[in-house]
Amino acid sequence: MQNQKSSLIRYDLIPQRGLNEVNKVLTSKLDKHEVNEWMKGLKWTEVISSLKKHLTAFELGEDYTPEGNLSIAEVAANALILA
């Protein structure tokens, strides 16, 4: 059994700069998608495909997408959608 202190969720541990970059990614998608459209359901394979595409780009040294978002922030956004 966990003690009460370790069961509390710590929101202050999220790196705010990284979270801001993820928010930029999600905001940039509003040109094509409705707000929180992903919550209505979509194929997880499409999200995995996007995650892998952006991770590969990052690994190949492409820090930014053609839209100007950080490639790794695109990865993080996709991972959060899957969570």
Helices and strands as residue ranges (DSSP letters): H 4-7, G 11-13, H 16-28, G 29-31, G 37-40, H 44-59, H 71-82
